[in-house]
Amino acid sequence: MLQKPFPLYNSLGREEKRAVMEVMDKKVISDFIGRTGEKFLGGKYVKKFEREMEKKFKFKYAVTFNSATTALQAAVAALGIGPGDEVITSPFTMSATASAILLQNAIPVFADIDHENYCLDSESIEKNITKHTKAILAVNIFGGSSDFERILKIAKKHNLKVIEDNAQAMGAEYKNKFLGTIGDIGVFSFNVHKHLQCGEGGVLATNDKKFAYRAQLVRNHGEVINDDLKDMGIYEPIAGSNYRLSELHAAVAIEQLRKINKLNKPRIELANYLARKLKKFDWLAGAEIFKNSTHTFYVYPIKFFGSKIGIRRKTFADAMRAEGFPLNEGYLKPLYLMPLYQKKEIYPGSKFPFASKDYETVVSYEKGICPIAEKMFEQELILTTICNSQRTKRDIDLFIKAIEKIEDNIEELKIYENKEKHAYAKASAGK
């Protein structure tokens, strides 16, 4: 088995170091000004990175941000969404996805996920549409795709906008079209453990000029820009902040973007190799991928069927950890089970925006509203980072051997598990 822990993912090299030193030599490490004028849109490297993103992924307007989190908030704001509006999204993602909606004082409504691809389930989306619904915020989780053919049909039918949270699927495609460019707005992430990293950063992608402009206002003190332009009769109702990307971050991102295909290729090759190897175990299931689509495997998702092997997921994960392969059990708790949603409170002493004159509906965040997401978190899903570009097929072979070893010693593991349950029950009874 592996003799040392998995190294932290690191795709930085000489090119990035050289780019940073070039910026340092110019002595301008950020080049934004929060007023109208050329520098309202940033400096040389920020603009260059935006143009290269547009060219690479074939969309019209890229707007850089200091994170995908702030880019998501700007995406919601760019669509004019606010108090009294609902946005349907996934509960099976990190908190920023739904918080982007709340920060615009709109209401996140959680639809369930698909059992096969862990992205939004189209039937659940349609069931959750109300008169307040303004958009669907789909999450391309783990490096794979939502079923956009069905989602776009639903959006068109109900006159809804579509945002893609594409933080985990850089370079992936759905039916030969890049993820992050399929909806009205897409968001990419570049923090330290993503496919492309520059420390922190994000990009909002759109083909709509007005959405891009509103996003630029959110990024860079839009209320000041509105004041500058008032004598020209130009006004766009919006409040902004400082969500700007520095020249240093942009310079690193440019170099990373140039080798994104090289970084993604081993992920895909290792994932395909792992998928073939996993087929021998009827109690495990690998990732599902749409036809004519690619998955870029931010992490590799595996379903665990405890009833077929006779042990709990935790027992399996503990055994794999002992063999040198750490696994993540269940990803993240469905967001609506967090205190913020259970209490419906983000402002002390107020229920706004969950209850207001603009929103008199009662949104449900009860346990059970998204049974598949809950089942994945509590019972079935396992995640591994073994398919990143720093691993090899030998690592995959060792991973499979560890699973085979567990399967060969399943009776011993059952005994261990029963003893653990007995000890827990005894300790609980003594309290």
ZIFEN-V83728 format. One record per backbone hydrogen bond with DSSP energy under -1.0 kcal/mol. NH is the residue of the N-H (numbers start at 1). CO is the residue of the C=O. Records with the same first field share a line. If there is no record, write none. Layout:
# ZIFEN-V83728
NH=CO / CO
This chain:
# ZIFEN-V83728
17=13
18=14
19=15
20=16
21=17
22=18
23=19
24=20
25=21
26=22
33=39
35=33
40=37
41=38
47=43
48=44
49=45
50=46
51=47
52=48
53=49
54=50
55=51
56=52
57=53
58=54
59=54
61=206
63=204
65=202
66=243
71=67
72=68
73=69
74=70
75=71
76=72
77=73
78=74
79=75
80=77
81=76
85=82
86=132
87=107
88=135
89=109
93=91
97=94
99=95
100=96
102=98
103=99
104=101
105=102
106=101
107=85
109=87
111=89
114=119
118=114
121=112
125=121
126=122
127=123
128=124
129=126
133=130
134=86
136=161
137=88
138=163
140=165
141=139
144=141
148=146
151=147
152=148
153=149
154=150
155=151
156=152
157=153
158=154
160=155
161=134
163=136
164=185
165=138
166=164 / 187
169=166
172=169
174=177
176=292
179=172
181=178
184=162
185=162
186=205
187=164
188=203
190=201
192=199
194=191
198=190
200=198
202=65
203=188
204=63
205=186
206=61
212=208
213=209
214=210
215=211
216=212
217=213
218=214
219=215
220=216
221=241
222=217
224=221
225=221
226=222
227=223
228=224
229=225
232=229
233=230
234=229
241=218
243=219
247=29
248=29
250=246
251=247
252=248
253=249
254=250
255=251
256=252
257=253
258=254
259=256
260=257
263=259
264=260
265=261
268=264
269=265
270=266
271=267
272=268
273=269
274=270
275=271
276=272
277=273
278=274
280=277
281=278
284=281
285=303
293=290
294=173
296=143
298=142
299=142
300=384
302=382
303=285
304=380
305=283
308=305
310=306
316=312
317=313
318=314
319=315
320=316
321=317
322=318
323=319
324=321
325=320
328=383
330=381
335=91
337=334
338=335
342=338
343=339
345=340
350=347
354=351
356=359
369=366
374=370
375=371
376=372
377=373
378=374
379=375
380=375
381=376
382=302
383=328
384=300
388=385
391=388
396=392
397=393
398=394
399=395
400=396
401=397
402=398
403=399
404=400
405=401
406=402
407=403
408=404
409=405
410=407
413=409
414=410
415=411
416=412
417=413
418=414
419=415
420=416
421=417
422=418
423=419
424=420
425=421
426=422
427=423
428=424
429=425
430=426
431=428
